[in-house]
Amino acid sequence: MARLPALVTAGLDALAHALDPAATAVVVSTPGPNQIRFAFGSGGRVHVTCDGSTGTPAVVIGGAIPLGHPVAAQLVVDGIRLTPTASTSTSG
């Protein structure tokens, strides 16, 4: 189980390169160990990072979205981190 994040990272990297070998739609990078980032759009404006570097796996979503035409400002989100939580159910 300890190697699972590294295997997932390598598998996602291989899949992205197989589907888009020229990186025209998706740019793949590895910001750190057991992490893989997919950047979408012109200049990688939106990115999704799968992070298996900690004890709890996470998906981090962020980006910069231009506002207005011509661009007057931009909405920047450094990262929203989504992690699994234990669910509790109640039955009535």
C-alpha positions, 0 to 999 in steps of 0.5 A: 500500500505504501507504493500506491501513490507512486503507482497512481502517479506513474499511471496517470502520467502514462495515460495523459501522455498516451492520450495527448502525446504533444501536450496540446490540451493537457500539460503534465508535471510533477510538482513533488514526490507522489504528486501529478499536476494536469494543467488545462487551457492556454498557459495552464490556467486551470490545474488539477493536482493529485497529491499522494505525498501525505498520509491522506490522498487529496485532489487540489484544484486551482487556477486563474480565470480572466474576467472581462474583455478586455481583461480587467481582472482575474479570479485566482484560486491557489488551490482548493484541497479535497480529501476523503473523510470518514462517513457516518450513516444513521439508519432510522 
